[in-house]
Amino acid sequence: MPIRLLIVDDSALMRRQLSQLFEAQSDFIIRTARNGREAVEENRAWLPDVLTLDINMPEMDGLTALAAIMAERPVPVVMVSSLTEKGALATFEALALGAVDYIAKPGGTISLSIETIESELVAKVRAAARARLKFGKGSSLAERLRREREERQTAKPAFVRRSPAAQEAEGLVIIGVSTGGPSTLEEILPQLPADYPFPIIVAQHMPAAFTGPFAQRMDQLCALNVVEVNRPLEVKPGTIYLGKGGADVVVTVRAGRLLVLAKPEDRRYLWHPSVEVLGRSVLEHCEVSHVIGVMLTGMGYDGADAFAEIKRQGGRTIAEAEETAVVFGMPRELIERGGASLILPAHQIAAQLINWVNT
């Protein structure tokens, strides 16, 4: 069945480039809009299956349009943003408003090299068209924001910072996540208390310019400290380590200490920071029976083999359940390999991580 795609961009060149890119596929019907106002109108009248949405546009910008779309007729949206820190911050705001995914323009606001992201963009739009919206019909934006404010106020006592931990960690949590990841991580990690004793390493598929701002955003939300892995760091309790984009994140042992560091992307793998590379380094350098692997939403199969091996060697693993996964690709691949100790919806994962600390 054809996918009805609405392309929203104020640049006539970008609209033409994106239209030609998707018209070359056999399964898309295309319409375009020049700004956020037109996007809201087309979403109401044409009923597209998925949108690509620019952020900076006249009359109505992409974030304002996204809020209106999610309040009136929620539909999967892939944000098309600039590869800058400002673009990253706007993208995370868009994901919080309900966008499914994003892709960065390779050449700035008006990209003359769109072919460099063609395969990734097509894959993301196809996946988004089938994605599960976290905030669907019947849940208005105002209601969702009010609920999130109340939840943060209720959880406020957990946001007291702990002093730097001097003790060695008795376990390690590794998390693999892709499409839908930022909002899912924002749902899970802030539930962990400041004294959670296992360090956490996250491999989230993300560009290099985005992981620093995302680490800062998560550090504001979490009781645990959140840092980007942009240099070798000793792995200690009390910290969440976010793999730097444009690289792979791995653990190693030096002078008897477990370190986490960024290394150049391993071209044998399709996605980066690679969940599979992280998992293999943990298998090599850690006592696997003390490792917890968590596989969250994302398309593809990155990390499924390594996480399944962690379970086979005595570690424990969680696969996010289909009912909450934005895209059920990565968790499904782990489940099909027999690599999931438990299958849980996102809102139950933090409680299970806490429970396993004591068992």
N, C-alpha and C positions, 0 to 999 in steps of 0.2 A: 504494500500500500504506500503511495507517495507520501513524503514528509512535506508538510506545508511550512515553509521557512520565510520568516519576515526579517529582512536585513535592514538595520537602522543605523544610519551614519550620515552626518551632515556633508561629507565630502562626496561629490559626484564621482570622482575617480575611485574612491574606496567602494562605493556602491556598485560601480561597474565591475571592478576587479573581483569583489566577493560574489557578485551575481554570476559572472563567467565561471568562476571556480566551482560553484555548486551546480550550475547548469550543465557542466561537463559530467556530472554524476547522473545516474539514471533514475534516482529515486527522490528528487526534490522538485517541488513547485515553488517558485520564488516570487515574492513581492518585496518592494523596498519602501522605506520611509526616510524622510530627511531630518527629522528631529523627534524629540520625545513626545510632543503633542500628536504628531501623525502616528507614532508608534502606538499610543494609547487608543487612538481612533481605529487603526487597522486591527489591533488585537480584539477590539469589541465587534467590529464588522466582519472581518475576514476569518477570524477564529484560527490563527496559525497554530501549528503543533509545537513550534520552537522559535525563539528569536536570537539573533545576534544583535547586541546593543552597545553602541559607542557610549562613552561617558561624557565627553565635552561636546555639547551641541547647543545651538541657539534656541530661543523660544522656551524650550523645556529640556534640561539636561538629562542624562541617562539615569542618574540616581532618582531624580524626582519622578521620571517616567516609570522606573521599576517599582517604586512604592505604589504608584497609582495602579499599575498592572496587577501587582500582587493583591491589592485590596479589592479590585473589581473582577478580574478574570485571571487567576493565577495560571501561568504557563512557564515551561522551562526556558530559562534565559542563559545564554553564554555571553559574558561581558567581553568586549574587545577594547583593551586598554593600552596605554603607553607603558613602555618598559622603563619606568622611573619610580622613585620612592613615592612621589605624589600619586602616580598612577596606581601603585601598590596599595596605598592607604584607601583610595577611592574604591579599589576592587574589593578589599576586605569589607568595606561598608556595604557594597553591593551584595556580597555573599551573605552578610548578616540580614539583609533585606529579603533574601530568598533566591538570589541567582544560583544556578546549579554549578556553573564553572566559569572559567575565564581563559582568555589567551591574550598574550601581549603582542602588539604590533611590532614587527622586527625593525621597522625604520622610523619609529616615532608616530606622531599624530597622523600623518599621511604616509603610508608605507608604499614604497616602490619595489619592494621585494617580498610581496605577499606569498610568492610561490615557495619560499623557504619554510612556511608554516602550513602549507596546503594540507598535507596528510594528517597532521595533528588537529587542525581546525575541523576538517571533515569528520574525523573520528569523534571529536568532542561534541559536535553538533548532533551527530547520529546518536551518541550515548545520551545526550541531554534530552533528546526527543522521547526517549524511553525511561527517563529518570523519574524517581519518586520525589515529589516536592515535599519538603519538610513542612511547609506552611501552605496547606491546600485550601480549597473552597470552604467557606464557612468560618475561616479564621482570618479576620481582618488584620491589617498591619497594626492598627492602633491597639487591638486586643493583644496581639503577640508582644508588642513592645511593653505594654503594661505588665503582662505576665513575666517577661524577662526582668523588668525592674524589681518586681516583687520577689522573684527567686534570688536575685543578687542581694537584696536587703536581708532576706532570710538567712542566706549563707554567709553574711558578712563576718561573723566571728571566726570563720576559718581563714580569713585573709590576713591574719597576723603573721608577719614574717618570722621564720625561725632563724636562729643564729647559725652561721656556717657549720656544717656537720664535720666533725673530726673523725668519727668512727668509720670503719670500713663497711661498705654495703654488704648485706647478707643475700641480696638478690638483685635482679635486674629486669626491668620491663622494656621491651622494644615494641614499637608501634609502626606499622606500615599502613599508608593511606594515600589516596589520590583524589579523584573527582569527588567533590562534596566534603573534602577533608577539613578545611578550615572551620566550617560551622559545626562539624561533628566533634572535632577536637575541642572547640569552645564549649560544647555540651558536656564532654566527659572530664577533661583535665581540671577545670575549676572545682569539681566535686571532691578532689583529693585533698586531704588535710595537710597543713603545713608540716606535720611530723611524719608524713608518709615515708617509710624508711628505704624504699627501693628507688634508685635513680631510674630515670626514664629517658630513652633515646627514641626520637621520632624521625622516620624517613617519610617526608611528605613531598610528593612530586611538585616542584615549584621552581620558577626561574630564580636566578641569583639575586636579582634586585628586590625580590619579594620576601625572602626568608628573614632578613634583618628586621624590617617593619613588622612582619608577622610575629617574630619572637618578642618584640617590644609590646605588641598588642596582647599577646598571651601572658606576658609577665604582669601586665596590669590586671588581668582577669584571675590569675591563679594564685593560690597561697604558696605554692612551690615557686622557686626561682626558675625563670625560663631564659635560656641563652642560646644564641646561634653558634653553631660549631664552626668558627672561622679560624681556629688555631687549635693545636693539641691541648686538651683539657683533661685533668684527672676526673674520673667518674666517681662522684660522691653522692650520698643521700641528700635529699632536699632540693634537687635540681632536675629540671627537664631540659634535655639537650636536643635542639632542633637542627637537623642536618642542613648545611648551607646549600642553597640552590646552585646549579652549575657545577656540582661536585658530587661525589659519593661520600657517605658517612660510614665509618668503620670503627671498631674497637681494636686495640692492640695492648700488649703488656710490655712495659719498660721499667726496669729496675724493680720488678715485683708489683708495680702499680698498673691498674687498668686505666687506659687512656681512651678518649674518643677524639677522632680527628677527621678532617676533610681530606680527600684524595682526589686526583683527577678522575673524571667520569670513565668508567670501564665501558668501552664501546661494544662489548659483547652483549650488553643489556640495553633495552629500549628506553627505560624510564629512569629519571634521576631526580633527587638522590635515590639510588636503587635500594629497594627493600631486600632484594635477594642478596646483594653484596653485604649489606648490614647483617643479615641473618647468618651468612657464611662466616663472617668474621667473628660473630658471637659463638658459633659452633667451634671455631678453632681456638678461641682464647678464654672461654668462660666455662665454669662448671654448669653444664646444661640443665641439670636437675634444679638449679636455682633460677632459671630463666623463665619469664612469662612473655609470650609473644601475642600481640593483639593485631588482628587484621581487620581494618576498617574499610569503608566504602571506597570504591575505585574501579575503573575499567581495566581489563587485562588480567594478567596472572602474576605480576611482579611479587616475589617473595613467597609464593605458595610452596615451592619445593623446599626452600630453607626452613620455613616455619613447620612444615610437615616433618622434616628431619628433626627439628627441635623436640617435637612431641614424641617421635620414635625413640629419642635418646633420653627421655625422662622429664623433659620440660613440660610446661603447661601452656595451652594456647586458647585464645578466644577468637571466634569469627563473628563479626557483626551480623545479626539476623537480617534477612531480606526485608522484613517489615519496616526497618528504619534506614537501611542503606540507600543512599541516593542512587548509586549504581552498584549492583550486587556482583560485579565481576570478580574482584580480588577475594572477597570472603567466600564466594561460591567455589572458586578454584581450590582454596584451602580445604573446604569441606569435602569436595569431591576426591581429594587426595587422601582422605582419612586423617587430616592433620589438625582437626579442631577438637580440643578437649571439651569445649562448651560453645554453644551458639546462642548469643544474647543480643537483645536490642540495645541500642546505644545507651539508653538511659539506665541500664542495669550494669554496665561494664565497670564503672568506677567502684560501685559497691563490691563487685566480685574481686577487683584488684585489692581492695582493702581486706576483704575476707581471706584471700590467699596469703596475705602477709602473716597471718596467725595460724596457718595450717601447713 
